[in-house]
Structure formats: C-alpha cells, structure tokens
Amino acid sequence: MAILYLVRHGQASFAAENYDQLSELGRRQSVWLGEYFAERGIVFSRAVCGTLERQRHTARAILDAMRSGLTAAEHAGWNEYSGEALYKAYLGDEWANARAKGDVRAVYRTIKAALEAWSEDKLPGPLPETWRGFGERVAAAMRIACAELPADAKVLAATSGGAIGRGVADLLQAPARTAIELNLQFRNSGFCEIFFSARSMRLISFNCVPHLERSDRRQAITYS
C-alpha cells in the first residue's frame, strides 16, 4: 500500500520575533516522530517539504532521526497561507496593536474569523492568494509528491496545519468550514496517513501523535 504521510511542522516560535523557526520543543517533537517512524520500520521512498524554515527543519530532523539518506525536496505548494496577511486584512489598522498583545486565544479567534471571511471572498485585498488558489496549489503539491512511485511507496511531506486541513477536507469533499476546523485543531508534529494510487487518494488516519502519547511526553502536545 502506498501511503503519503502529511506531517505538520514541530512547534514554531509563537512569541519570538521570527515565528518561522522551530522552538526547542518543536525540534524534539520532530526527532521523536522520526524515531517513531524508524521503530515502525518505515522507509520513505520520497521526502518533500515546503520552503518555510519550520517545515524544512522539521523534515530534516525527522530524516536525521531515521538515519535516512534522503533530502527533502522543497516545493512552495506545501507552504502555509500567509496568516499575517489574513490577520492584517481582517483587522485593518488595528492588527498591529492586536498582535503586540500576544494573546494566543485572541489570535486564534481572529484568525478563525479571518479564514472564514477569506473562504467566502469577503476579505479586502490585495492578498497573496485566493482561498481557491490555496486549495489548488496544495492539491497540486500532493499529486506531484505521489507521482511515478511504486505501489508500496511511502512519502513524507512536512508542511503546515492549514495546508493539511485544506488538502484533507478537499479529499473528503467537505466545505471550507471543515477545512478551517481541521486546520486549527492540528497538533504540532502530528501526521495524517493518506493511501494513494494512480487513480485516487483516501484518508486513513488524521492528526496522529503516537510519539507524544506517553506519560513523560504529554506536556509536549501543542497546537501553535
């Protein structure tokens, strides 16, 4: 069975000036996931990731922990949507003050509302991309990652929660609201398994963190 593993990056640096980098916990989450894959005897035929730093470093940490000789091929189709652009468009002139407060709950509520408005083409532009364009590029990245591989291939894709939520929702032919909910509930270094063939893709599992579900790692389950 050919399986695509969609992995959300490890915890990023929410409170830091540069969000797009793994925290120390994010790095450990990624290493633990690589060790889990290795313990299960999984050997990846192909590895891909987005071009964002947190995605690239997650892929590298996983592969290094597996002692794999693969290098993840970067593809911008796996990149996350621009949360900052959506946040700014939704709040207008108030966005800078809201961001400076660093209130995680407030940011969550705002980005959810912004995503809903974006999916309904109600956000003022210009924006880096449309909701439809976002879905199309994620779907294209999934197809490219799975192309021309044997029937038992395993593919690693290190990406972000929004890309995973959109890709999975579209596979299930679910509405935009479902894609947004899947996005905002996805855990750091969690993964989905997607069966693929030349004819179809089917979801097998969603938001799995078996590498963190042990008594000494429960505090390592994070969402940001």
Salt bridges, closest charged atoms under 4 A:
ASP20 OD1 - ARG54 NH1 2.88
GLU24 OE2 - ARG27 NH2 3.23
GLU24 OE2 - ARG28 NH1 3.94
GLU53 OE2 - HIS57 ND1 3.90
ASP64 OD1 - ARG60 NE 2.89
GLU74 OE2 - ARG56 NE 3.92
GLU84 OE1 - ARG99 NH1 3.10
GLU116 OE2 - ARG177 NH1 3.09
GLU120 OE1 - LYS122 NZ 3.19
GLU129 OE1 - ARG137 NE 2.87
GLU136 OE2 - ARG132 NE 3.10
ASP170 OD2 - ARG166 NE 3.12
GLU181 OE2 - LYS112 NZ 2.78
GLU193 OE2 - ARG40 NH1 3.96
ASP216 OD1 - ARG214 NE 2.66
